[in-house]
Amino acid sequence: MFDPHNCRVSKLAGILFCSALIFFLAGCATTPGSDETLPPDWSKNGVVAKPFSVTNSMPLPTITKINLPPVIIHSNPPPAHVIKPAPILTWTSLNRWAAEQKIGPPLLLAKSPLTTYAISSGHGVMVLAIGSREATWNGLTLHLGFAPEIIDGEIFLHGLDLEKNLEPLLGEPALTFGPARVIVIDPGHGGLNAGTICALDGRPEKQFTLDWAKRLVPLLASNGWTVFLTRTNDVDVSLSTRVAFAEAHHADAFISLHFNSAAPDQKQCGLETYCLTPAGMPSTLTRGFADPWLENLPNNNFDAQNLRLAVRLHRAVLHASGEEDRGVRRARFIGVLRGQKRPAILIEGGYLSNPHEAAKIEDPAFRQKLAAAVAGALK
């Protein structure tokens, strides 16, 4: 008969060995490069338009044209965690971690079809399923980096999930911005880069994202934000220019607006919100592109704020739209997020390939609902 302690050590050693091997192999993968390597339904390099700004003293549709100022390196350092960071290359007992953070132990909710636990703090409840990367936070779907495991009768989570998912939400969910409250809204696509096509009448995504963004401007301005749009008409703006635009304007936050497609599938539907994958984790979505786990990008300095911003806006838009919850997700290939030096997310506001959702998206009243939801979440 094996000694239980030795059994546990052996299992942990096996997990650590496998994690190390995966990290080594992932490090050999090709890093996503220029804009030209991105999928066709994301923005590509093209003619760069002169940027436009809209401030809280200028209601839409009056928009003042400005020249893009020189890029000034301006990085807002992320705030320190209020609770101790978890180890990032190990697996940790969730019971022990909860005790260290002075929150209640995980509670068994169900044994079938998956063994499911809940762990809570004063900020909310996270539900985890053994063997599944999908979790919920206060009922909202999000995706872990690694599936929780049972080892010697205890729940174990990867240290990165504790640091990058549980700690930001269970520990300190408050999201604050600088006193200037400058935000850049990025209407996806433009010009020759039309984006996806509506299944009903062939209208391009670029029209709907721009309309959504313009509807946002006066609502955000009334909440005290200074608002800049990466484009205000039908022009193709490169991904690198969109990032540089946010940097030049010292933005406190960046939100890219898109609509989704699963063509030729007309059934897939729902809302997705993306933020950058933390270094050391696999992404939720790769679209066939390399996913180098150990790549550390500028926007990774804002992992916690990215998640909090994504959760806040995803919840608001989900409630307003009535769409299916496809969750807060992580990806590395999204060019407008990788180089950002501020909290940055991308919202996919529904599927234009689904006739039912496309009909809603084509309705100006629905796009006004989406704008009001985003603005309301940022009060």
N, C-alpha and C positions, 0 to 999 in steps of 0.2 A: 504493500500500500504506500502511495506517495505521501510525503509530508506536505500538508496544505501550503505551508509557507514557501517551500521550494517550488510547488506547482505555480503559485502566483508569480514568483520571480521569473520562472521560465516563460510564462505567458507574456509578462511585461517585456522581457528581453526579446521575445519573438516579434512583438509589435514594434518595438524600437528599431530592430534590425530592418523590418519591412519598410518602416517610415524612412529610415536613412537611405535605403536602396532606391525608393521611389524618388526622394529628393535628388539623389545623385543623377538618376536617369533623366528627370525633368530638367535638370540644369543643363543637359546636353541639347535640349530642344532649341529650335530657332526662335529668337525673340521677335515679336511682331515689329515690323519696321515702319516704312513710310505709309502715307495715306493710300498709295496705290495698292497696298496689300489687303485692304479692307474689303469686306463683302459688298456687293453692288447696292444693297439697300442702306448703306451708310454713306455719309458725305465723303467726297473725294477732293483732290486738289483741283483747282480751277481758277477762274477769274476772281480776284479778290475785290470785293466791293468796299467802298468807303463806309465806315461804321456810322451808326446813328445813336443818339442818346435821347432818353426821355427822362425827365426829372419829375419829382412830385409837384412841381409848380407848373407843369405843362401837361394838361389833359390830352388824351388821344382825340382826334387824329393828328393834332398839331405836333410834328416831330422835327426837331432841329438837327440839321446835318453838321457833323463835326469831322475833322481829320483825326485819324488814329494817332495818338501821341506815342512817343518812343516807349518801348517796353521798359518798365522799371521793375527790377527784382524786388518784390515785396512779399514776404512770407509771414503769415500769421502763425506763430508757433501754436501747436495744439495744447490745450490745457492738460495738466497732469491728472492721472487717475486718482480718484479719492479712495480707492481700495487697491490692495496690493496686486500687481500684475501676476498673471499665472505663468508658469513655465511654458515656453513655446515649442519645445521639442520633445515633450514628454506627455504621457497620458496620466491623468490625475483622478483620484477618487472624488466623485461629485459630493459625497457625504463629507469628506474631509475639507474640500474647498468651501462648502457651505458653512461649515463650522468656523473656518478661518475668517470668513467674511461676516460672521455673526448674523446669518439668515437661517431660516428653517431648513431642515433636511428635505430631500426629495420625497414626494408622496406618490405611492403606487396608485395609478388610476385604473389600469386595465391590464389583463394578461393576454387578451385576444382582440383583434387579429395580430397586433403587435404589443409587446410589453411596453407600457406607456407610463411615464412619470411626469409630475409637475413640480417645479421649483419656483418659489415666489419670494418677493421682497416687498417693501412698501411701494415700489413703483409698478409692480405688475406680476404676471404669471407667465412662465415659459413652460411649454409642454414638449417633452422629448420622447421619441420612440426608439427603442433599442434596434439597431441595425438599419435605421433610416436617417438620411441627411435632412429630411423635411421636419421642421419644427413649427410651433406657433408662439407668438408673443402677444398676449392679450387678445387671442383669437385671430391674429393676423399671421399669414403664412410667411415664413422666412426659411432660408436654406443654410445649413451648417456646412463647414468644410469637411468634417469627418463624421461618420455615423457613430453614435454612442455604443459602447460595448458593455457586456457584463463579464467581469473578471472576478473569480472567487466570490461570487454572490453580490458584488458591489457594482454600481454604475461607474464607468470610467469615461471621461471626456478628454479629447485632445486638448492640450494646453492652449493652442491657438483659438479653439472655439470658446474656451473660457475667457481668454483675453479680448478677443475681437467680436464676440457675439453676446456672451452672457454678462460680462462686466460692464460694457457700455449701456446695456438696457436695465439689468437688475441693480447696478451700482449707482449710475448717475445719468438718467435719461434726459436731463435738462440740456437744451441746445441754445447757446447764446451766440450773438454776433457782435461785431465791433460797433462803436457809437456812430460811425458814418452810415451804416446800413446800406451798403451798395450791393446790388445784385445784378448779375448778367443772365438774361434769358436767351436761350439759343434755339430758335426755330429750325428744326432739322431740315437738311437738304436745301434746294434752291437752284435756279438756273437750269443747266443741263442735267443736274443731278436731281431727278424728280422724286426719288424715293419710291415707295411701293405704290401700286395702282388700286383704286377703289373697284371692288367687284361689281358695283351697280352701274356706274357710268364712265369708268375709266379716268376719273379725275385723279390727279397726282397727290401724294402725301404732302408735298411741299406747300400746297395751298392751305391745307388744314392746319399744319403746324404754325404757319405764319399768322393765320387768323387767331389761333389759340393764344399765341404770344402777344399779339396786339391787344386782345381783350384783357390780358393780365396787367398791362402797364398801368392804367388808371387805378385798378384795384390795389396793386402793390404800393403805388404812390400815395394812396389815401391811408395806407398803413405806416407811412414814414420811410419807405424805401426810396432810394435813388436808383432808377431802373435804366439799364442799357440793353438793347437788343443787338445780337450779332449780325442780323440783317433785318431790314424793314421792307424789302421788296424782293422780286424774283431774281436773285443773283446767286451765283455759286461762290461760297466762301469756304476756303480750305479748312481742314481740321486744325492745323497748326495756327492759322490766323484766329480762329475762334478761341483757342487757348491763350494766345498772345493778347487778344482783345480783353479778356478777363483780367489778365495780369496787368496790363497797362492802366486799367481803370480801378485797380486795387479792390477788386470785388471781394465781398465777404462770403458770397455763395454763388454757385453756378448751377443752372438747371437747364438741361437739354430736353426739348419736347419732340416726341415722335409718335407715329402710329405704326402698328405692327402688321405682319403678313405671314400666312402659312401657305400661300398659294402653291399648288392648286387646291389644297385642302380648304374647304369652306366652313368646316365645323369648328375649328379651333377658335377660341375666344378668350377674352379676359384682359385684366390689367397686370402689367409687369413694371417693376421699378428696379433700376440697376445702380449699383455702386461698384467701385474698383475692388477686385479680389485682394485681400491681405497677402503679403509675402509669406510663403510657406504653405499656402492652402491651394487646393484645386478649385477651379472656377465652377460655378453652376452651369454656365453656358460657354462653349468655345467656338461653335459654328465651324468646326474642323480646323481651326487655327491653333498654332502652338500655344501651350499654356505653361510657360516656365515658372514653376512654383516659387523658386527662390528669387525671382526678379523683384527688385525693390524700386518702385516708381515714386516720383515726387508726391503724387496724391496719396500714397500710402501713409504719409505723415498725418493724414486726417481720417484714418480708418474709422475711429469711433464716431467722429462727427458725421462722416458720410452715412454710417448706418442709422444714426439718430435722425438725420434729415430725411433719408429714404423712408424710414418707418413712418415718420410724421406725415409726409406728403402722400405716401401710398395709402395710408388709412383714410385721409381726407378725400382723395380722389375716388377711392373704392366706394366710400359711402355715398358720394354725390352721383357717381355714374351708375351704380347698381350692377357693375360688371362682376364677372367671376374673378376670384382672388387667385392669381397665378404667382403671387409672392414677391418679396424683396429678394433680389438675386445678385450674384457676383459675376463679374466678367473682367478680363484683362484687355481684350482686343478693341474696346471702345475708345477711339482716338481722342475724343473731346474730354475724356476723364483722366487719361493716363498722366498728362503733364500738369494738371491743375494743382495750384498751391493754396487751396481753399476747399471747404466742403463742396462736393460736386456729385450730382446724380443725373440719371437719364430716366425719363418716364415714357413708357410705351402705353399710350392712352386708349388702346383697343385695337381690334383687328379689322383692317379695311378689306381683308380677304373673306371675312364672314359677312354675308349680306345683311343679317340682322344688326350687327354692330356697325357696319358701314352706313346703314340708314340713320342710325343715331349720330354717328360722327358727322354726317353731312348736314345735320340739323344745326343751325346757328345757336339755337337755344341750348343744345347739349354742350356745345363748345363753350358757351358762357358759363354753364355749370362747372365744367372742368376748370376754367379760369378762376371762378369764385372759390372753388375748393382749394386750389394751390395758394391763392392769396390768403384765404382764411387760416390755413395751416401755418402761415408765416407772420401772423399778427404778433 
